[in-house]
Amino acid sequence: MGATEPDAVTGHDPHLHYRATLKGPRMKSTTPLIAILGLMLTACAPELGSERWCAKMKETPKGEWSLNDAKAYAQHCVFEDDPTE
């Protein structure tokens, strides 16, 4: 019986458990890192409709805007909704 052949009695690869344990911890440790990175990027983004956001969108090429970006830009930066009206 070779090193990579399944066990004759159980039919399982003896190294399968070892390979699975190598992948498991790496996947678990990357999930919190991705979550933290997402929070950091969200915290740095200017609030939708703010002057900073309007300036950032004005500098962004129009081809990179989503439909929602264009709608929000028109609503907040072009027509500037006045809450006192």
C-alpha positions in Angstrom: 0.0 0.0 0.0 1.4 3.4 -1.1 1.3 6.6 1.0 -1.5 8.1 -1.1 -3.6 5.0 -1.5 -6.8 4.6 0.5 -6.7 2.3 3.5 -7.8 -1.2 2.5 -10.0 -1.6 5.6 -11.7 1.8 5.9 -11.4 3.0 2.3 -10.2 6.4 3.5 -7.0 8.3 2.6 -4.9 8.3 5.8 -3.6 11.9 5.1 -7.1 13.3 4.5 -7.5 14.4 8.1 -4.1 16.1 8.1 -4.9 18.0 4.9 -8.3 19.1 6.2 -6.7 20.4 9.5 -4.2 22.5 7.6 -7.0 24.3 5.7 -9.4 24.9 8.6 -7.4 27.2 10.9 -6.3 29.5 8.0 -9.9 30.0 6.9 -11.1 30.8 10.4 -8.3 33.3 11.0 -9.0 35.2 7.8 -12.7 35.8 8.5 -12.1 38.3 11.4 -9.4 40.1 9.3 -11.8 40.6 6.4 -14.5 41.9 8.8 -12.0 44.3 10.4 -10.8 45.5 7.0 -14.4 46.1 5.9 -15.1 48.2 9.0 -12.0 50.2 8.5 -12.9 51.1 4.9 -16.5 51.9 5.9 -15.4 54.2 8.7 -13.1 56.2 6.4 -15.8 56.8 3.7 -17.5 60.1 3.8 -21.2 60.2 4.7 -23.5 60.0 1.6 -24.6 63.4 0.6 -22.0 65.3 2.7 -19.8 68.0 1.1 -16.8 65.6 1.3 -18.8 62.9 -0.5 -20.0 65.3 -3.2 -16.4 66.5 -3.8 -15.1 62.9 -3.9 -17.8 61.9 -6.4 -17.1 65.0 -8.6 -13.4 63.8 -8.9 -14.5 60.2 -9.6 -14.8 59.4 -13.3 -18.5 59.1 -14.3 -17.9 55.7 -15.8 -17.1 54.3 -12.3 -20.4 55.5 -10.8 -23.2 53.1 -10.1 -26.8 54.0 -10.8 -27.3 54.5 -7.1 -24.3 56.8 -7.0 -25.6 59.0 -9.8 -29.1 59.2 -8.2 -27.6 60.2 -4.8 -25.3 62.7 -6.5 -28.1 64.4 -8.3 -30.3 64.4 -5.2 -27.7 65.6 -2.7 -25.2 67.6 -4.7 -27.0 69.0 -7.8 -30.5 69.7 -6.5 -29.4 69.9 -2.8 -32.6 69.0 -0.9 -33.3 71.7 1.6 -35.0 70.3 4.7 -36.4 73.7 5.7 -38.7 73.8 2.6 
